[in-house]
Amino acid sequence: MDNAKFLLRLFWQPSDAMSAILDRGSLLFASVAVLAVSWLLGGGTFAFRFYTPFLVLAVFYVPGALLLSKLLGGLAGSLGDVFARDYSSLLTCCAMAWTAANLPLLAAVRVLDGPVLSGVAGTAYLYFAVLMFFAVRTVFGTQNRTAAGVVGLSWIPLLAAVFLWGPLQFVLGYLASPFFLFFAYYFLGGEIGKLGSGLRSRQNFRRTLEAAAVNPHDGEAQYQLGLIYQQRHQYPEAIRRFQNAVAIDPGETDAHFQLGRIAREQDRLDDALAHFQTVLQQDARHSQSEVLRDLGATYAALGRYADGCHELELYIDRRPYDPEGLFDYGQALEGLGKPAEAREMYERASEAARTAPRYRRRLTGKWSRLAQKQLRKMAG
């Protein structure tokens, strides 16, 4: 029953629904839902096309989206690690998204035909893309631009399905035999069961944290839950969890730091400043001194450029090759009316990003682009 509620919730709260699917959803329910809708769209006939949408999603679309997310989002771990960790989670969200997008089409085929039905079908698949944006963002915690890029390019793996569909359909015709399916499950049931291990691990970890959070003295559990919601861009719930952690333990420096980061992202600069100042009082080297960088950037955003330069100079002394810190320092110097020093910081930011280790370049590239943009602006 809960899974059906999550499915319907996708129509008005897609972000929250994807989060709920990730926490309590069932891969079995999602798979059966796709098969049922496919069967009904096919007129209720038991034909091979009954399996086609789910096979395309499971064999081509989801692996392709995983690869794109790894390439564009710089996900931690090897591609094999990402596949083992996130395949079942993304497949569950994807299958629920496909089912939700096609439910209106299922109703439309009963009463419409011709160009109008084609228009409804096109709208359904556009809505599937919208839901997949929320799925990618929720599963991987990517930024909006990255999630949109993954979904925008996710049609490319489907080209492989088009070219391979002839021989693949021939092979899968045999694979769909009940006798083959029985023996395949008998001999490979353990391996098939592992496909859902990533989703089960996520859900077990979440349940453990929820159980720990019942303890009114466990601020760490509240903090960890806050990190989960923050990664999924569910900021109201993340803020609530971090505030709970601080209420339990005012010395929970990590929670203050994340509250400051969320407030800064939401342009609540005074709140961000208060949290960063608390972190600085509790641990001036928190998060490899990144509190100095964020505090300095917040001062600069508030127009307090001298204060910003002071904090950022301390940060750059400790971490002289951080492109983000160098760029922020350049912004503060430019606001203070020191263009020559600002230009030097932008050049150093661009160089630091260019010479960063390969695995970090996707993270540092943004600051290089921004620094080069400022250099062109100053030159013009």
C-alpha positions in Angstrom: 0.0 0.0 0.0 2.8 2.4 0.8 4.4 1.9 -2.6 1.1 2.7 -4.3 1.0 5.9 -2.3 4.6 6.8 -3.3 3.7 6.2 -6.9 0.7 8.5 -6.9 2.6 11.1 -4.8 5.0 11.5 -7.8 2.3 13.6 -9.5 2.3 16.4 -7.0 5.5 16.0 -4.8 8.0 14.3 -7.1 11.1 15.2 -5.0 9.6 14.0 -1.7 8.1 10.9 -3.4 11.5 9.9 -4.9 13.1 10.3 -1.4 10.3 8.1 0.1 10.8 5.5 -2.7 14.6 5.4 -1.9 13.9 5.0 1.8 11.0 2.5 1.7 10.3 1.6 -1.9 10.3 -1.9 -3.3 12.1 -3.0 -6.5 9.7 -5.9 -6.8 6.6 -3.5 -6.7 8.2 -1.1 -9.2 9.1 -4.0 -11.6 5.6 -5.5 -11.4 4.1 -2.0 -11.9 6.0 -1.5 -15.1 5.1 -5.0 -16.4 1.4 -4.5 -15.5 1.1 -1.1 -17.2 3.0 -2.4 -20.3 0.7 -5.4 -20.5 -2.4 -3.1 -20.3 -0.9 -0.7 -22.9 -0.5 -3.6 -25.2 -4.1 -4.4 -25.0 -3.8 -7.1 -22.3 -2.2 -9.6 -24.6 0.5 -11.9 -23.3 3.1 -11.0 -26.0 6.8 -10.4 -25.8 6.3 -6.6 -25.9 4.9 -7.2 -22.4 8.5 -7.4 -21.2 10.0 -4.8 -23.5 9.8 -1.5 -21.5 11.2 -3.1 -18.4 14.0 -4.8 -20.3 15.0 -1.5 -22.0 15.0 0.3 -18.7 16.9 -2.4 -16.8 19.4 -3.3 -19.5 20.0 -0.1 -21.4 18.5 3.1 -19.8 19.5 2.7 -16.1 23.1 1.5 -16.8 23.5 4.3 -19.3 22.2 6.8 -16.7 24.6 5.4 -14.1 27.6 5.8 -16.5 26.5 9.4 -17.4 26.1 10.2 -13.7 29.6 8.9 -13.0 31.1 10.9 -15.9 29.2 14.2 -15.3 28.8 14.1 -11.6 32.2 12.7 -10.6 30.7 10.1 -8.3 33.0 8.5 -5.7 34.3 5.0 -6.5 34.9 3.1 -9.7 32.1 2.4 -12.2 31.8 -1.1 -10.7 31.4 0.4 -7.2 28.7 2.8 -8.5 26.9 0.1 -10.3 26.8 -2.2 -7.2 25.8 0.6 -4.9 23.3 2.5 -6.9 21.9 0.3 -9.7 18.9 -1.1 -7.8 18.1 2.2 -6.2 18.1 4.0 -9.6 16.2 1.2 -11.3 13.5 1.3 -8.6 13.1 5.1 -9.0 13.2 4.8 -12.8 10.5 2.1 -12.9 8.2 4.1 -10.6 8.8 7.1 -12.8 8.0 5.2 -16.0 4.8 3.8 -14.4 3.6 7.2 -13.2 4.3 8.8 -16.5 2.4 6.1 -18.4 -0.7 5.9 -16.1 -2.4 8.9 -17.9 -1.5 7.3 -21.2 -3.1 4.1 -20.1 -6.4 6.1 -19.6 -6.0 8.0 -22.8 -5.7 4.9 -25.1 -9.2 4.0 -24.1 -10.8 7.2 -25.3 -8.4 8.9 -27.8 -6.7 8.0 -31.0 -4.7 9.6 -33.8 -2.7 12.8 -33.4 -4.3 13.5 -30.0 -3.1 10.2 -28.6 0.4 10.8 -30.0 0.5 14.1 -28.2 -0.5 12.5 -24.9 2.2 9.9 -25.5 4.8 12.6 -26.1 3.7 14.4 -23.0 4.0 11.2 -21.0 7.6 10.7 -22.0 8.4 14.3 -21.4 7.0 13.9 -17.9 9.1 10.7 -17.5 12.2 12.9 -18.2 11.1 15.3 -15.5 10.6 12.6 -13.0 14.0 11.1 -13.9 15.6 14.5 -13.1 14.3 14.1 -9.5 15.4 10.5 -9.5 19.0 11.2 -10.5 19.2 14.2 -8.1 17.9 12.1 -5.2 19.9 8.9 -5.8 23.2 10.6 -6.5 22.8 14.0 -4.7 24.0 15.8 -7.8 23.4 19.5 -8.5 20.5 20.5 -10.7 22.6 21.2 -13.8 24.3 17.7 -13.6 21.0 15.9 -13.1 19.5 17.8 -16.1 22.6 16.9 -18.2 22.3 13.2 -17.3 18.6 13.1 -18.2 19.2 15.2 -21.4 21.8 12.7 -22.6 20.2 9.6 -21.3 18.5 8.9 -24.7 22.0 8.0 -26.1 22.2 4.5 -24.5 18.8 3.8 -26.1 20.5 4.0 -29.5 22.3 0.8 -28.6 18.9 -0.8 -27.9 17.7 0.3 -31.4 20.7 -1.2 -33.2 20.8 -4.4 -31.1 17.1 -4.9 -30.8 16.8 -7.4 -33.7 19.2 -10.0 -32.4 18.4 -9.2 -28.8 14.7 -9.8 -29.3 15.5 -13.2 -30.9 17.6 -14.2 -27.8 15.2 -12.8 -25.3 12.4 -14.7 -27.0 14.1 -17.8 -25.7 14.9 -16.3 -22.4 11.3 -15.6 -21.7 10.5 -19.3 -21.8 9.1 -20.4 -18.4 11.4 -23.3 -18.3 14.5 -21.2 -18.9 13.3 -18.7 -16.3 12.8 -21.4 -13.7 16.3 -22.9 -14.2 17.9 -19.4 -14.4 16.4 -18.5 -11.0 17.4 -21.8 -9.6 21.0 -21.5 -10.5 21.4 -17.7 -10.5 19.0 -16.7 -7.8 21.7 -15.6 -5.5 23.3 -13.3 -8.1 19.8 -11.9 -9.1 19.2 -11.2 -5.4 22.4 -9.2 -5.2 20.9 -6.7 -7.7 18.8 -5.3 -4.9 21.5 -5.2 -2.3 22.4 -1.6 -2.9 18.8 -0.5 -2.2 18.5 -2.7 0.8 21.7 -1.4 2.3 20.5 2.2 1.9 17.1 1.4 3.5 18.7 -0.6 6.4 21.1 2.2 7.1 18.2 4.7 7.1 16.1 2.5 9.5 19.1 2.3 11.8 19.5 6.0 11.9 15.7 6.6 12.5 15.8 4.1 15.4 18.8 5.9 16.9 17.2 9.3 16.4 14.4 8.3 18.8 17.0 8.7 21.5 16.6 12.3 22.7 20.3 12.4 23.5 21.7 11.2 20.2 22.7 14.3 18.2 24.9 12.3 15.8 21.9 10.3 14.4 20.1 13.6 13.8 23.2 15.0 12.1 23.5 11.9 9.8 19.9 12.1 8.8 20.4 15.8 8.1 23.2 14.9 5.7 20.9 12.5 3.8 18.2 15.1 3.4 20.8 17.7 2.4 22.3 15.5 -0.3 18.7 15.0 -1.7 18.2 18.8 -1.7 15.3 18.5 0.8 16.6 21.5 2.8 13.6 22.1 5.2 14.0 18.6 6.6 17.8 18.8 6.6 17.6 22.1 8.5 15.2 20.5 11.0 17.5 17.6 11.6 20.6 19.7 12.0 18.8 22.0 14.4 17.8 19.0 16.4 21.4 17.9 16.6 22.4 21.4 17.8 19.6 21.5 20.4 20.8 18.1 21.8 24.5 19.2 21.7 25.4 22.8 21.1 28.9 21.7 20.5 27.9 19.7 17.4 30.2 21.7 15.2 29.4 19.7 12.0 25.7 20.5 12.3 26.4 24.3 12.7 28.7 24.1 9.6 26.1 22.5 7.4 23.4 24.9 8.7 25.7 27.7 7.6 26.2 26.2 4.2 22.5 25.7 3.6 21.8 29.3 4.8 24.5 30.7 2.5 23.1 28.7 -0.5 19.6 30.0 0.3 21.0 33.6 0.5 20.2 33.9 4.2 23.6 35.5 4.8 23.1 36.7 8.3 22.1 33.2 9.4 25.1 31.7 7.6 27.4 34.2 9.2 26.1 33.3 12.7 26.7 29.6 12.1 30.1 30.0 10.6 31.2 32.2 13.5 30.0 29.6 16.0 32.0 26.9 14.1 35.1 29.2 14.1 34.8 29.6 17.9 34.5 25.9 18.4 37.2 24.7 15.9 39.1 27.2 13.8 40.4 24.3 11.6 37.1 22.6 11.1 36.7 20.7 7.8 40.3 21.3 6.8 39.9 25.0 7.6 37.0 25.4 5.1 35.1 27.3 7.7 37.5 30.2 7.1 36.8 30.0 3.3 33.0 30.0 3.8 33.1 32.7 6.5 35.2 34.9 4.3 33.0 34.4 1.3 29.9 35.2 3.4 31.6 38.4 4.7 32.3 39.4 1.0 28.7 38.7 0.0 27.5 41.0 2.8 29.9 43.7 1.5 32.2 43.4 4.4 35.2 43.0 2.1 38.0 43.8 4.7 36.6 41.1 7.1 36.3 38.7 4.1 39.9 39.3 3.0 41.2 38.7 6.6 39.5 35.2 6.8 40.4 34.2 3.2 44.0 35.3 3.6 44.3 32.9 6.6 42.6 30.2 4.6 44.9 30.6 1.6 48.0 30.5 3.9 46.8 27.1 5.0 45.5 25.8 1.7 47.2 27.8 -1.1 46.0 25.5 -4.0 42.3 25.5 -3.4 40.6 27.0 -6.5 37.4 27.9 -4.7 39.3 29.7 -1.9 41.5 31.6 -4.4 38.5 32.7 -6.4 36.6 33.8 -3.3 39.7 35.8 -2.1 39.8 37.4 -5.5 36.2 38.5 -5.2 36.9 40.0 -1.8 40.0 41.8 -3.1 38.1 43.1 -6.1 35.3 44.4 -3.8 38.0 46.1 -1.6 39.3 48.0 -4.7 42.5 46.0 -5.2 42.2 44.9 -8.9 45.9 43.8 -9.3 45.8 41.5 -6.2 42.4 40.2 -7.3 43.7 39.4 -10.8 46.6 37.5 -9.2 44.1 35.4 -7.2 42.0 34.6 -10.3 45.1 33.5 -12.2 46.1 31.3 -9.3 42.6 29.8 -9.1 42.6 29.0 -12.8 46.1 27.4 -12.5 45.2 25.5 -9.4 42.2 24.0 -11.1 44.2 23.2 -14.2 46.9 21.3 -12.3 44.6 19.6 -9.9 44.6 15.7 -9.9 42.5 14.3 -12.6 39.8 12.9 -10.2 39.3 16.4 -8.8 39.1 18.4 -12.0 35.3 18.0 -12.4 34.9 19.5 -9.0 37.4 22.3 -9.5 36.6 23.2 -13.1 33.7 25.5 -12.0 36.1 27.8 -10.2 38.5 27.9 -13.1 35.7 29.0 -15.5 34.5 31.6 -13.1 38.0 32.9 -12.5 38.6 33.2 -16.3 35.3 35.0 -16.7 36.3 37.5 -14.1 39.7 38.0 -15.8 38.1 38.7 -19.1 35.7 41.1 -17.5 38.6 43.0 -15.8 40.5 43.0 -19.1 37.6 44.4 -21.0 
